[in-house]
């Protein structure tokens, strides 16, 4: 799959998993060269809190850091309290 990294835009969000353990999925998505949305990364965590978001964003940063500088990426979220 061709990924157009020229726009460097990633969206992140969390959602509940309908299980009794209360797990949540933290996910990120981006656009490919055809301007279609595709999943970039996801992680299943016990709860949506600052610790788990920090872990997820650090993993995302590591995945996006293809040339030693991931500072050119724009990340959009729905402004959860734990991301402030």
Backbone as XML, in Angstrom:
<?xml version="1.0"?>
<chain id="A" units="angstrom">
  <residue number="1" name="UNK">
    <atom name="N" x="0.845" y="-1.178" z="0.000"/>
    <atom name="CA" x="0.000" y="0.000" z="0.000"/>
    <atom name="C" x="0.888" y="1.239" z="0.000"/>
  </residue>
  <residue number="2" name="UNK">
    <atom name="N" x="0.553" y="2.200" z="-0.824"/>
    <atom name="CA" x="1.263" y="3.463" z="-0.876"/>
    <atom name="C" x="0.697" y="4.402" z="0.179"/>
  </residue>
  <residue number="3" name="UNK">
    <atom name="N" x="1.547" y="4.932" z="1.029"/>
    <atom name="CA" x="1.139" y="5.883" z="2.055"/>
    <atom name="C" x="1.750" y="7.229" z="1.714"/>
  </residue>
  <residue number="4" name="UNK">
    <atom name="N" x="0.904" y="8.246" z="1.592"/>
    <atom name="CA" x="1.365" y="9.596" z="1.285"/>
    <atom name="C" x="1.709" y="10.303" z="2.589"/>
  </residue>
  <residue number="5" name="UNK">
    <atom name="N" x="2.984" y="10.412" z="2.885"/>
    <atom name="CA" x="3.411" y="11.063" z="4.118"/>
    <atom name="C" x="3.568" y="12.569" z="3.953"/>
  </residue>
  <residue number="6" name="UNK">
    <atom name="N" x="3.191" y="13.112" z="2.810"/>
    <atom name="CA" x="3.372" y="14.546" z="2.589"/>
    <atom name="C" x="2.435" y="15.385" z="3.447"/>
  </residue>
  <residue number="7" name="UNK">
    <atom name="N" x="1.243" y="14.863" z="3.782"/>
    <atom name="CA" x="0.339" y="15.664" z="4.605"/>
    <atom name="C" x="0.606" y="15.465" z="6.090"/>
  </residue>
  <residue number="8" name="UNK">
    <atom name="N" x="1.215" y="14.347" z="6.483"/>
    <atom name="CA" x="1.644" y="14.098" z="7.863"/>
    <atom name="C" x="0.556" y="14.389" z="8.892"/>
  </residue>
  <residue number="9" name="UNK">
    <atom name="N" x="-0.642" y="13.911" z="8.647"/>
    <atom name="CA" x="-1.774" y="14.149" z="9.538"/>
    <atom name="C" x="-2.290" y="12.812" z="10.065"/>
  </residue>
  <residue number="10" name="UNK">
    <atom name="N" x="-2.420" y="12.715" z="11.401"/>
    <atom name="CA" x="-2.866" y="11.485" z="12.057"/>
    <atom name="C" x="-3.981" y="11.842" z="13.035"/>
  </residue>
  <residue number="11" name="UNK">
    <atom name="N" x="-5.037" y="11.060" z="13.045"/>
    <atom name="CA" x="-6.105" y="11.209" z="14.031"/>
    <atom name="C" x="-6.004" y="10.112" z="15.071"/>
  </residue>
  <residue number="12" name="UNK">
    <atom name="N" x="-6.246" y="10.437" z="16.333"/>
    <atom name="CA" x="-6.231" y="9.444" z="17.417"/>
    <atom name="C" x="-7.533" y="9.528" z="18.202"/>
  </residue>
  <residue number="13" name="UNK">
    <atom name="N" x="-7.988" y="8.380" z="18.704"/>
    <atom name="CA" x="-9.211" y="8.331" z="19.501"/>
    <atom name="C" x="-9.220" y="7.045" z="20.299"/>
  </residue>
  <residue number="14" name="UNK">
    <atom name="N" x="-10.066" y="7.007" z="21.291"/>
    <atom name="CA" x="-10.265" y="5.809" z="22.096"/>
    <atom name="C" x="-11.717" y="5.393" z="22.040"/>
  </residue>
  <residue number="15" name="UNK">
    <atom name="N" x="-11.963" y="4.093" z="22.171"/>
    <atom name="CA" x="-13.337" y="3.611" z="22.182"/>
    <atom name="C" x="-13.450" y="2.406" z="23.113"/>
  </residue>
  <residue number="16" name="UNK">
    <atom name="N" x="-14.645" y="2.218" z="23.657"/>
    <atom name="CA" x="-14.899" y="1.114" z="24.570"/>
    <atom name="C" x="-14.999" y="-0.204" z="23.811"/>
  </residue>
  <residue number="17" name="UNK">
    <atom name="N" x="-14.551" y="-1.258" z="24.453"/>
    <atom name="CA" x="-14.762" y="-2.610" z="23.962"/>
    <atom name="C" x="-15.911" y="-3.184" z="24.779"/>
  </residue>
  <residue number="18" name="UNK">
    <atom name="N" x="-16.890" y="-3.736" z="24.139"/>
    <atom name="CA" x="-18.074" y="-4.217" z="24.852"/>
    <atom name="C" x="-17.802" y="-5.563" z="25.517"/>
  </residue>
  <residue number="19" name="UNK">
    <atom name="N" x="-16.913" y="-5.540" z="26.487"/>
    <atom name="CA" x="-16.586" y="-6.709" z="27.291"/>
    <atom name="C" x="-16.783" y="-6.358" z="28.759"/>
  </residue>
  <residue number="20" name="UNK">
    <atom name="N" x="-16.866" y="-7.341" z="29.599"/>
    <atom name="CA" x="-17.085" y="-7.087" z="31.021"/>
    <atom name="C" x="-15.855" y="-6.540" z="31.723"/>
  </residue>
  <residue number="21" name="UNK">
    <atom name="N" x="-14.688" y="-6.642" z="31.108"/>
    <atom name="CA" x="-13.476" y="-6.158" z="31.772"/>
    <atom name="C" x="-13.239" y="-4.659" z="31.595"/>
  </residue>
  <residue number="22" name="UNK">
    <atom name="N" x="-14.046" y="-3.957" z="30.800"/>
    <atom name="CA" x="-13.928" y="-2.504" z="30.640"/>
    <atom name="C" x="-12.772" y="-2.057" z="29.773"/>
  </residue>
  <residue number="23" name="UNK">
    <atom name="N" x="-12.193" y="-2.953" z="28.992"/>
    <atom name="CA" x="-11.056" y="-2.590" z="28.148"/>
    <atom name="C" x="-11.445" y="-1.525" z="27.126"/>
  </residue>
  <residue number="24" name="UNK">
    <atom name="N" x="-10.432" y="-0.801" z="26.661"/>
    <atom name="CA" x="-10.630" y="0.218" z="25.641"/>
    <atom name="C" x="-9.592" y="0.046" z="24.543"/>
  </residue>
  <residue number="25" name="UNK">
    <atom name="N" x="-9.951" y="0.494" z="23.354"/>
    <atom name="CA" x="-9.030" y="0.484" z="22.223"/>
    <atom name="C" x="-8.599" y="1.920" z="21.965"/>
  </residue>
  <residue number="26" name="UNK">
    <atom name="N" x="-7.303" y="2.152" z="21.936"/>
    <atom name="CA" x="-6.745" y="3.433" z="21.518"/>
    <atom name="C" x="-6.268" y="3.228" z="20.088"/>
  </residue>
  <residue number="27" name="UNK">
    <atom name="N" x="-6.679" y="4.101" z="19.189"/>
    <atom name="CA" x="-6.392" y="3.884" z="17.771"/>
    <atom name="C" x="-5.959" y="5.170" z="17.089"/>
  </residue>
  <residue number="28" name="UNK">
    <atom name="N" x="-5.214" y="5.008" z="16.009"/>
    <atom name="CA" x="-4.833" y="6.141" z="15.168"/>
    <atom name="C" x="-5.096" y="5.767" z="13.714"/>
  </residue>
  <residue number="29" name="UNK">
    <atom name="N" x="-5.384" y="6.774" z="12.925"/>
    <atom name="CA" x="-5.642" y="6.561" z="11.508"/>
    <atom name="C" x="-5.007" y="7.690" z="10.710"/>
  </residue>
  <residue number="30" name="UNK">
    <atom name="N" x="-4.801" y="7.441" z="9.420"/>
    <atom name="CA" x="-4.196" y="8.429" z="8.532"/>
    <atom name="C" x="-4.832" y="8.276" z="7.155"/>
  </residue>
  <residue number="31" name="UNK">
    <atom name="N" x="-4.340" y="9.029" z="6.185"/>
    <atom name="CA" x="-4.836" y="8.955" z="4.809"/>
    <atom name="C" x="-3.737" y="8.390" z="3.919"/>
  </residue>
  <residue number="32" name="UNK">
    <atom name="N" x="-4.143" y="7.555" z="2.966"/>
    <atom name="CA" x="-3.172" y="6.997" z="2.037"/>
    <atom name="C" x="-3.039" y="7.893" z="0.805"/>
  </residue>
  <residue number="33" name="UNK">
    <atom name="N" x="-2.280" y="7.451" z="-0.190"/>
    <atom name="CA" x="-2.034" y="8.240" z="-1.390"/>
    <atom name="C" x="-3.273" y="8.519" z="-2.206"/>
  </residue>
  <residue number="34" name="UNK">
    <atom name="N" x="-4.328" y="7.719" z="-2.033"/>
    <atom name="CA" x="-5.598" y="7.948" z="-2.721"/>
    <atom name="C" x="-6.571" y="8.747" z="-1.876"/>
  </residue>
  <residue number="35" name="UNK">
    <atom name="N" x="-6.086" y="9.325" z="-0.791"/>
    <atom name="CA" x="-6.878" y="10.118" z="0.135"/>
    <atom name="C" x="-7.951" y="9.299" z="0.857"/>
  </residue>
  <residue number="36" name="UNK">
    <atom name="N" x="-7.705" y="7.995" z="0.996"/>
    <atom name="CA" x="-8.607" y="7.112" z="1.748"/>
    <atom name="C" x="-8.090" y="6.947" z="3.171"/>
  </residue>
  <residue number="37" name="UNK">
    <atom name="N" x="-9.000" y="6.839" z="4.102"/>
    <atom name="CA" x="-8.652" y="6.651" z="5.504"/>
    <atom name="C" x="-8.244" y="5.203" z="5.743"/>
  </residue>
  <residue number="38" name="UNK">
    <atom name="N" x="-7.160" y="4.996" z="6.518"/>
    <atom name="CA" x="-6.758" y="3.635" z="6.867"/>
    <atom name="C" x="-6.251" y="3.606" z="8.301"/>
  </residue>
  <residue number="39" name="UNK">
    <atom name="N" x="-6.398" y="2.476" z="8.984"/>
    <atom name="CA" x="-5.901" y="2.374" z="10.356"/>
    <atom name="C" x="-4.378" y="2.340" z="10.365"/>
  </residue>
  <residue number="40" name="UNK">
    <atom name="N" x="-3.799" y="3.104" z="11.248"/>
    <atom name="CA" x="-2.346" y="3.199" z="11.332"/>
    <atom name="C" x="-1.803" y="2.352" z="12.483"/>
  </residue>
  <residue number="41" name="UNK">
    <atom name="N" x="-2.443" y="2.460" z="13.651"/>
    <atom name="CA" x="-2.008" y="1.704" z="14.821"/>
    <atom name="C" x="-3.161" y="1.608" z="15.806"/>
  </residue>
  <residue number="42" name="UNK">
    <atom name="N" x="-3.116" y="0.582" z="16.639"/>
    <atom name="CA" x="-4.094" y="0.476" z="17.721"/>
    <atom name="C" x="-3.472" y="-0.263" z="18.886"/>
  </residue>
  <residue number="43" name="UNK">
    <atom name="N" x="-4.034" y="-0.045" z="20.058"/>
    <atom name="CA" x="-3.608" y="-0.749" z="21.260"/>
    <atom name="C" x="-4.805" y="-0.967" z="22.163"/>
  </residue>
  <residue number="44" name="UNK">
    <atom name="N" x="-4.859" y="-2.119" z="22.805"/>
    <atom name="CA" x="-5.928" y="-2.427" z="23.751"/>
    <atom name="C" x="-5.381" y="-2.200" z="25.150"/>
  </residue>
  <residue number="45" name="UNK">
    <atom name="N" x="-6.072" y="-1.359" z="25.925"/>
    <atom name="CA" x="-5.627" y="-1.006" z="27.276"/>
    <atom name="C" x="-6.755" y="-1.255" z="28.266"/>
  </residue>
  <residue number="46" name="UNK">
    <atom name="N" x="-6.414" y="-1.340" z="29.532"/>
    <atom name="CA" x="-7.411" y="-1.584" z="30.568"/>
    <atom name="C" x="-8.360" y="-0.423" z="30.778"/>
  </residue>
  <residue number="47" name="UNK">
    <atom name="N" x="-7.851" y="0.796" z="30.633"/>
    <atom name="CA" x="-8.695" y="1.985" z="30.780"/>
    <atom name="C" x="-8.040" y="3.142" z="30.048"/>
  </residue>
  <residue number="48" name="UNK">
    <atom name="N" x="-8.839" y="4.135" z="29.723"/>
    <atom name="CA" x="-8.342" y="5.324" z="29.034"/>
    <atom name="C" x="-7.888" y="6.325" z="30.088"/>
  </residue>
  <residue number="49" name="UNK">
    <atom name="N" x="-6.584" y="6.368" z="30.319"/>
    <atom name="CA" x="-6.032" y="7.312" z="31.284"/>
    <atom name="C" x="-4.722" y="7.881" z="30.738"/>
  </residue>
  <residue number="50" name="UNK">
    <atom name="N" x="-4.138" y="8.805" z="31.480"/>
    <atom name="CA" x="-2.931" y="9.490" z="31.017"/>
    <atom name="C" x="-1.779" y="8.515" z="30.796"/>
  </residue>
  <residue number="51" name="UNK">
    <atom name="N" x="-1.618" y="7.552" z="31.684"/>
    <atom name="CA" x="-0.530" y="6.579" z="31.559"/>
    <atom name="C" x="-0.657" y="5.781" z="30.260"/>
  </residue>
  <residue number="52" name="UNK">
    <atom name="N" x="-1.851" y="5.271" z="29.971"/>
    <atom name="CA" x="-2.045" y="4.473" z="28.764"/>
    <atom name="C" x="-1.960" y="5.303" z="27.501"/>
  </residue>
  <residue number="53" name="UNK">
    <atom name="N" x="-2.451" y="6.547" z="27.520"/>
    <atom name="CA" x="-2.307" y="7.412" z="26.349"/>
    <atom name="C" x="-0.842" y="7.749" z="26.110"/>
  </residue>
  <residue number="54" name="UNK">
    <atom name="N" x="-0.089" y="7.989" z="27.181"/>
    <atom name="CA" x="1.340" y="8.262" z="27.030"/>
    <atom name="C" x="2.037" y="7.084" z="26.381"/>
  </residue>
  <residue number="55" name="UNK">
    <atom name="N" x="1.723" y="5.871" z="26.863"/>
    <atom name="CA" x="2.304" y="4.669" z="26.272"/>
    <atom name="C" x="1.951" y="4.581" z="24.783"/>
  </residue>
  <residue number="56" name="UNK">
    <atom name="N" x="0.674" y="4.759" z="24.444"/>
    <atom name="CA" x="0.232" y="4.629" z="23.057"/>
    <atom name="C" x="0.892" y="5.676" z="22.162"/>
  </residue>
  <residue number="57" name="UNK">
    <atom name="N" x="0.920" y="6.929" z="22.604"/>
    <atom name="CA" x="1.510" y="7.988" z="21.786"/>
    <atom name="C" x="3.016" y="7.808" z="21.629"/>
  </residue>
  <residue number="58" name="UNK">
    <atom name="N" x="3.685" y="7.279" z="22.655"/>
    <atom name="CA" x="5.108" y="6.961" z="22.516"/>
    <atom name="C" x="5.327" y="5.863" z="21.488"/>
  </residue>
  <residue number="59" name="UNK">
    <atom name="N" x="4.476" y="4.834" z="21.484"/>
    <atom name="CA" x="4.576" y="3.770" z="20.488"/>
    <atom name="C" x="4.288" y="4.311" z="19.085"/>
  </residue>
  <residue number="60" name="UNK">
    <atom name="N" x="3.292" y="5.188" z="18.976"/>
    <atom name="CA" x="2.967" y="5.806" z="17.682"/>
    <atom name="C" x="4.139" y="6.653" z="17.197"/>
  </residue>
  <residue number="61" name="UNK">
    <atom name="N" x="4.733" y="7.418" z="18.085"/>
    <atom name="CA" x="5.892" y="8.237" z="17.746"/>
    <atom name="C" x="7.034" y="7.358" z="17.226"/>
  </residue>
  <residue number="62" name="UNK">
    <atom name="N" x="7.269" y="6.243" z="17.893"/>
    <atom name="CA" x="8.315" y="5.315" z="17.459"/>
    <atom name="C" x="8.007" y="4.768" z="16.060"/>
  </residue>
  <residue number="63" name="UNK">
    <atom name="N" x="6.741" y="4.436" z="15.792"/>
    <atom name="CA" x="6.351" y="3.890" z="14.492"/>
    <atom name="C" x="6.466" y="4.933" z="13.377"/>
  </residue>
  <residue number="64" name="UNK">
    <atom name="N" x="6.191" y="6.188" z="13.671"/>
    <atom name="CA" x="6.228" y="7.246" z="12.664"/>
    <atom name="C" x="7.623" y="7.812" z="12.445"/>
  </residue>
  <residue number="65" name="UNK">
    <atom name="N" x="8.536" y="7.528" z="13.330"/>
    <atom name="CA" x="9.871" y="8.120" z="13.315"/>
    <atom name="C" x="10.769" y="7.377" z="12.333"/>
  </residue>
  <residue number="66" name="UNK">
    <atom name="N" x="10.509" y="7.561" z="11.029"/>
    <atom name="CA" x="11.254" y="6.810" z="10.024"/>
    <atom name="C" x="12.603" y="7.420" z="9.677"/>
  </residue>
  <residue number="67" name="UNK">
    <atom name="N" x="12.813" y="8.686" z="9.974"/>
    <atom name="CA" x="14.095" y="9.314" z="9.645"/>
    <atom name="C" x="14.721" y="10.038" z="10.839"/>
  </residue>
  <residue number="68" name="UNK">
    <atom name="N" x="14.304" y="9.706" z="12.035"/>
    <atom name="CA" x="14.866" y="10.328" z="13.227"/>
    <atom name="C" x="14.186" y="11.612" z="13.638"/>
  </residue>
  <residue number="69" name="UNK">
    <atom name="N" x="13.143" y="12.039" z="12.907"/>
    <atom name="CA" x="12.457" y="13.280" z="13.248"/>
    <atom name="C" x="10.958" y="13.126" z="13.009"/>
  </residue>
  <residue number="70" name="UNK">
    <atom name="N" x="10.215" y="12.835" z="14.058"/>
    <atom name="CA" x="8.763" y="12.708" z="13.922"/>
    <atom name="C" x="8.061" y="14.016" z="14.273"/>
  </residue>
  <residue number="71" name="UNK">
    <atom name="N" x="8.806" y="15.110" z="14.380"/>
    <atom name="CA" x="8.225" y="16.386" z="14.787"/>
    <atom name="C" x="7.330" y="16.995" z="13.711"/>
  </residue>
  <residue number="72" name="UNK">
    <atom name="N" x="7.386" y="16.504" z="12.476"/>
    <atom name="CA" x="6.596" y="17.081" z="11.403"/>
    <atom name="C" x="5.175" y="16.560" z="11.320"/>
  </residue>
  <residue number="73" name="UNK">
    <atom name="N" x="4.751" y="15.734" z="12.235"/>
    <atom name="CA" x="3.412" y="15.141" z="12.203"/>
    <atom name="C" x="2.426" y="16.000" z="12.979"/>
  </residue>
  <residue number="74" name="UNK">
    <atom name="N" x="1.213" y="16.131" z="12.440"/>
    <atom name="CA" x="0.114" y="16.792" z="13.133"/>
    <atom name="C" x="-0.826" y="15.712" z="13.644"/>
  </residue>
  <residue number="75" name="UNK">
    <atom name="N" x="-1.118" y="15.739" z="14.944"/>
    <atom name="CA" x="-1.988" y="14.736" z="15.552"/>
    <atom name="C" x="-3.242" y="15.419" z="16.049"/>
  </residue>
  <residue number="76" name="UNK">
    <atom name="N" x="-4.406" y="14.900" z="15.635"/>
    <atom name="CA" x="-5.694" y="15.443" z="16.045"/>
    <atom name="C" x="-6.373" y="14.447" z="16.984"/>
  </residue>
  <residue number="77" name="UNK">
    <atom name="N" x="-6.987" y="14.974" z="18.040"/>
    <atom name="CA" x="-7.750" y="14.125" z="18.957"/>
    <atom name="C" x="-9.083" y="14.803" z="19.252"/>
  </residue>
  <residue number="78" name="UNK">
    <atom name="N" x="-9.925" y="14.101" z="20.006"/>
    <atom name="CA" x="-11.204" y="14.692" z="20.411"/>
    <atom name="C" x="-11.092" y="15.368" z="21.783"/>
  </residue>
  <residue number="79" name="UNK">
    <atom name="N" x="-9.886" y="15.679" z="22.183"/>
    <atom name="CA" x="-9.576" y="16.439" z="23.401"/>
    <atom name="C" x="-10.084" y="15.776" z="24.677"/>
  </residue>
  <residue number="80" name="UNK">
    <atom name="N" x="-9.801" y="14.521" z="24.831"/>
    <atom name="CA" x="-10.110" y="13.854" z="26.096"/>
    <atom name="C" x="-9.332" y="14.527" z="27.215"/>
  </residue>
  <residue number="81" name="UNK">
    <atom name="N" x="-9.908" y="14.537" z="28.400"/>
    <atom name="CA" x="-9.266" y="15.186" z="29.550"/>
    <atom name="C" x="-7.857" y="14.655" z="29.796"/>
  </residue>
  <residue number="82" name="UNK">
    <atom name="N" x="-7.654" y="13.360" z="29.591"/>
    <atom name="CA" x="-6.350" y="12.781" z="29.879"/>
    <atom name="C" x="-5.278" y="13.199" z="28.872"/>
  </residue>
  <residue number="83" name="UNK">
    <atom name="N" x="-5.656" y="13.789" z="27.737"/>
    <atom name="CA" x="-4.686" y="14.233" z="26.745"/>
    <atom name="C" x="-4.266" y="15.678" z="26.931"/>
  </residue>
  <residue number="84" name="UNK">
    <atom name="N" x="-4.803" y="16.384" z="27.847"/>
    <atom name="CA" x="-4.441" y="17.804" z="28.042"/>
    <atom name="C" x="-3.157" y="17.948" z="28.792"/>
  </residue>
</chain>
